[in-house]
Amino acid sequence: MQTLTESPREGSNTRPIVAITMGDPCGVGPEIIVKAFDSPGFPGECVPLVIGDSLPIERAIKLLGSSAVIRPMTGPMLRPYLSVAFTMDSGAIALLAPATRDGSSTTGLMPADIEFGKPTPAACEAAVSCIRTAVGLAVAGQADAVCTCPINKEQLHKQGFPFAGHTEFIRELTLAEDVVMMLAGPRLKVALATIHVALADVAGMLTKELLRKVIRITAESMSRDFAVKSPRIAVAGLNPHAGEAGKFGRGEIEVIRPVIREFEAAPVQTGGCGSDLYAHISGPWPADTVFHRAMLNEFDAVVAMYHDQGLIPVKLVHFNEAVNVSLGLPVVRTSVDHGTAYDIAGMGTADPGSLINAVSLAASIARNRKNVSEQVNGRSAD
């Protein structure tokens, strides 16, 4: 077992540490993790640390005929060891077992707990423990980012999990005030004003206060996390043709357009302390054309009014590339944009593309946040 308590050797490694959660071990999470480690160029410019149980990872290695080997990690000092002293040999997967709610080590999963496609209470508990452990590392500064593999919310809820999903749980763990969901691909980035709600409820939930928060967080995150200093944010309309002057609905007249005018009068500052860089907010634009315009680089991001309005275009053009990003959290968190895929679990056919991109983006955001922090601290010291 590789210990994390040895003294660091000479040298320096500033690559961000990305804590990757195992996800539901009865789904494709362990498989895409192993496939990612087997992919050429992975992990790129970061140090990946998998948070999970060894049994499902070992099973995935055997299933795929992978040459990867697990390097179990122990001890409290992750950052100095992984970032400075530990150099992973080719094909090694650094694995840290999750802790339980009281901070003790988990006892480990048994084969009966992880049957493909058939989640168990033990598997659900392990998935939650992985999230809690990874976020705890990020909050403590022992990891620079968290990347989550898929969980099954329905199964977790049956076990008493009180949160709607990953985002709400991580928001609770980090005491964050507001979080915005974004799906980010190479050419199209879309933030959502409302997420997992019935379509019939969307109009009633779209308030000026909600939209202000979503637009502000999106603009600030595009600058801080994606290094776009003066981001161009397009706001989609709610109704066909953006309401067509009230003919097809008044959401644009009563909520969306007034908020956009507020940002025109008092733009979001995006360049940091003392900067004259601002976000450019425009709209409401008809949803049937705004995503095409964003694909042509007219906008840096789009704020969509509801789940399918925003996610259908993203998944159409970036199905195996898109990454789920939680904007507004004090820690960096990305995720794959697909589910547990119980129907193909154990077949060895799951695509690791979204996970590879999610890890890469998590590392990129961590670096961008560090650069912004150093710039702000540098100006403060002047």
N, C-alpha and C positions, 0 to 999 in steps of 0.2 A: 504493500500500500504506500502511495506517495504521500508523504507528510507535508503539511503547509506551515510547519513551525520552525523549519531550519533557517539558519541565517542566510540572507540574500548574498549571492555571489557578486563579484564586481560586474559592472555593466549596466545597461539601461534599456528598458523596453517600455515605450510609451503607448503601445497599442492598447486601445480600450478593451476592457473585459466585458464580454456580453454573456450574461447568464441566460441559458436556454432551458426553458422548462420542458419536461417530458410530455406534458399533456396527458390525455386519457391513454393509459397503457394498453387498453383493449382496442384502441383505434390505430391510426397510421402514424401517430406521433413518433414513437421509437424508430419506425422504419425510415421516415424522412430525415430523421436526425442522422442515422447511419449513412444514408445515401448522400446527405450533404457533406459529411466528413470524407466520403469517398470521391467527391466531385473535384475535378481539377481546379486549382486556384483557391479552394476553400481552406481556411477561413478568411483569406485576404488580410486586410489590415486590422485585425482584431484578435483577441485571445478568447476563444469560446470555452465556456464552462457549462456543462450539462448538469442540470439539477434533476435528479431522478433516481429510480431504483435500478440496480444493476440487472435484475432478471429480465425485464422486457427489452433492455438494450442488448443484452447477450443473445436473446432470442432473435432479435432483428438481425444481428450480425450473422448468426447461423442461417437464418432464412435467406439472406441475400448472398451468402457465400463471401462475405466481406473479410478482408484481412485486418480490419480495424481491431484494436485492442483497447480495453478499458483501463484507465489509470485512476483508481479510487483516490479521492482527495479527503483529507481530514484536517482539522485544526481551524482556529479562528482567523488566522492572518492570510486571507486570500490575496489581497492586493500586493503586498510586498513580495510574496512568493511567486504568484503567477506572472506579475508584470516585470519582475526583475530577475528572479532566480530560475524559474521553471521554463525550460525549453522543451516543448513536446516533441517526441520523436514522431516520425512519419506514421500516420494512421492511428495515433493515440487519441482517445476520447477522454478528456478530463471529466470525471464524474463525481459530483458531490451529492450525497444522500440528503433528502429533505429532512427538516426537523418537524416535530409535532407542534401543536399549539403551545405547549408548555416549554418548548425549547429543547426537549430531549430528542435523541436520534430515533428514527422510525425503526421498527423491527424488520421491515422488508416484506415484499410481496411474495406470495406462494404461487405455484403454477395454476392452481384452481382460481386464483384471483384475477387472472389476466387472459382468460379465454377470448380469442379474437371475436369482436363484434358483440360480446355479451358482458357489459360492464357490471361490476360488482361493487358493493359498499366499500371494500378495501381499496379498489382501484380508484374510486371517486375520492376517497379520503387522501390517497397518495397524490392525486392530481392537484387538490387544493393545497396540500402541504408544500408541493413544489412551487406553486405560485407565491405562497407566503414566504418561503425561504428566499426565493430569488428577489422579491421586492425588498425583503429585509436586508439583503446584501447591498442592494442599490441605495437604500436609504442610509445605510451605515457607511457608504463610500467604499465598500469592498468590491463592488461591481459598477461599471459605468452605464450599463443598459440592461434591460430585460427583454427577451424575445420569447413569446409564448407559443407553444404548439397547441393544437385544438383540444377543447374539452366539450363534453356533451351537456349542455345546460339542463335539458330535460331530466337526465339521469341524476345530476347533482341536486336538482330541486327535490327529487324523490328522496334524497338522503338528508334533506333539511338545509341545503345550501340557500341562504336567504337573499342572494344577490342575483340580479338579472343575468350577469355574465362576468367575464374577466374585468372589463372596464370598471364596472361598479365596485367590484371587490378591491381592485387596486386603488381606486379612488378612496375607499374607506381606509385601506392600509396606509396610504400616504397623507391622509387628511386633506386631500385636494378639494378646492371649492367647486370648480367647474372643469369638466372634461368634454372634449369634442372628438368624435370619431372621424377619421379621415382614411380613405382608401387611396394609396399613392402608387402610381405606376410611372414608368419612365417618361411618359408624355402627358398623362392626365392625372391630376390630383383633385379629389373631391371630398369636401367636408360636409357633414350632415347636420341640419338644424334639428331634426327629430330622427330617432333611430328605430327601435323595435316597438312600434306602436301601430295600431290598426289604421288603415288609410282613412277610415271615416272619422278618426279622431285628430288627424293632422291639423286641419284648419283651426280647430279650437285650441290646440297647443301652441300655435305660432303666435307668440306675443312679441311686442317690441323689446321687452327685456331679454327674452330668450335669444332673439335674433342679434341684438347688440353683443351679447356675450359670445355667440358663435362666430360672428364676423371678427370681433376683436381678437379672440384667441387664435383664429385661423391666420389673421394678418401677422400677429406677433410670432406665431410659430413658423410661418413661412420665412420670416426674417431670421429668427434665432436658430431654428432647427434645419432649415433647408438653404440657408445662406443667400436668400433673395432679399436684397437690401430695401428695395422699393417694390414690394409684391403687388401685382395687379390681380385683384380679387373680383371675380364676377359672381353676382348673386342671381340665382335662377328664380323665375317666377313660380308661383304655386299652381296657377291655372293655365289652361291652353292659351297660347299667344300672350302670356303674362297678363291675363285678364282682359285684354283688349279694351282698355278704358272702362272697366267695370262691367262689360257685357257678359263676361264669363266668370265673374266672381270679383269680390272687392278686397281680397287679401293683399293684393299688390298696392291698392290705393290706401288702405287703412293701416297696414303694418309694414310691408317691405319697403316701399318707396320712402316713407317718412324716415325710417331708420337709415337708409342710404344717404338721404339728405343731411342727416345729423353727422355722418362721417365725412361728408363733403365739407361741412362747415368746420368740423374739428377732426382732422385726419388722425389716424393711429400712427404714432411715431414708431419707426421700426429700426432706426440706426443706432439705438443705444443712447446713453446719457449725453446730452448736449448735441445730438445729431439733428440735421435738418432733413433727414430721409423719412418719407412717409409712405403708407400704403395707399393704393388707388382703388377705391371701392366703387363699383358701377353696377347698374341693373335697375330694376329687375329685368332680366333677359328671358325671352321664351326658351323653355327647356329643350325644345326640339332643335334648336340651333346653337345654343351656348356651348355645349360640349364639343361640337365640331370646331367652333372658333377657338376653344382652348387647345384642341389638338393641333391647330395651326399656329400655336404660340401667341395668340392674341391676349391670353390670360395665363397667369401662373397657377391659379387654383380657382375652383368653382365651389360655391356654397349651395348645396342642393337642399330642398325643403323637406324631403322625406327619403326613406331608405331606398326604394327601388328606383326612384327618379335619378339618384346619384350613382347607385351601384351597378345598374344594368349597363350603362356606357363604359364604366371602368372595367367590368369583367368581360365585356365584349372585346375590348382591345388589349387587355392585359390579364387574361385569365390566369396564367401561370406565373405572372410577374408581379401582380399587385400585392401591396403590403398594407395591413391594417395598422394605423398609427394612432396612438392616444395623445391628442394635443392638450396641453394645459397642465399635465402632471408635473410634479417636481422631479420625477425620475423619467428617464427615457424608456418608453415601452412600445415595441412593435409586435406584430403577430402575423401568422399566416392568414390568408383571407379565405380559408376553406375549413370544413368541419372534420369530424373524426373519421368519416368515410368507413363506417363499420362494414359496408357491403363489400369493400375490397381489402379490408384489413387481413393481413396474412398472405395475400397473393403476391406481394413483392412488386406491385405495379404502381404504387403511389408516386406522384411527381414531387420531387423536393424543391422545385423552382421557387415557390413562394417562400419557403423557409430560408433558402439561400439568400434571396433578395431581402427578406426581413432582417436577417442577421447583418447583412451588409449595410442596410439603411440604419439600423440601430447604432452601428459603429460610426457611421457618418454623422448622425445627429449628435452622438456623444462628442465627437471631435468639434463639431460646429458650436455646440454649447460651451465647450471648454474655451474655444477661441473667443467667443463673445465675452465670457467671464474674464478672461485675461485682458481683453481690450478695455472693459469697463474698469477693472481694478487698476489697469495702467493709467487710465485717465484720472481715476480718483487719487492716485499717488502723485500726480503732477501738481 
